[in-house]
Amino acid sequence: MRFCLFLLLAGTLDAVLTHFGVTLGIVEEANPLMKLVIEKNWSYFYLIKISLPLLLVGLFLFHPVKKKMKLLLVASCFIYFSVLVYHLVWMVLYLNA
């Protein structure tokens, strides 16, 4: 469950930092699907970034976590952690410029 909560927190933080970076022109959204969503409306972007991890939390509340599922969950957390490190790097570079 803590991995699901990390994904929720990481997804929310990723959405806020992406919004900050894109609106200031510091970065561009790398995911082409999310880029289309951003072009439609930032609200949809936030809805997707927050509701998918919430759905995952709900699923894990009602179904036991199997070994393969936990492995995928840990891998997802590692990827999201890498994305947050990337955000940290461009923020530090932007603030030092």
Residue, then its C-alpha position, 0 to 999 in steps of 0.5 A: m500500500r505504501f508504494c501506491l501512496f508513493l505513486l499518488l504523491a509522486g504523480t501529484l508532485d510530478a503534475v505540479l512541477t510539470h505545470f510549473g516547468v511548462t508554463l514558464g517555458i523551462v521544459e516541454e512535456a516529453n509524453p506525447l499523450m500527456k502533451l495532447v491532454i495539456e493542450k486541451n486543458w490543464s485540469y484534465f492533466y491533473l485529473i489523469k495524474i491524480s486519479l490513476p494512482l487513486l484507482l490503483v490504491g482502490l484496487f489494492l484495498f480490495h485485492p491482495v497484492k501478488k508477487k508479480m504485481k508488487l514487482l511492477l509496483v516497485a518498478s513504477c515507483f523507481i521510474y517515478f522517483s527517476v522522473l522526480v530527480y529529473h525535475l529536481v535537476w532542471m529546477v536547480l539549473y533554472l534557479n541557478a541560471 
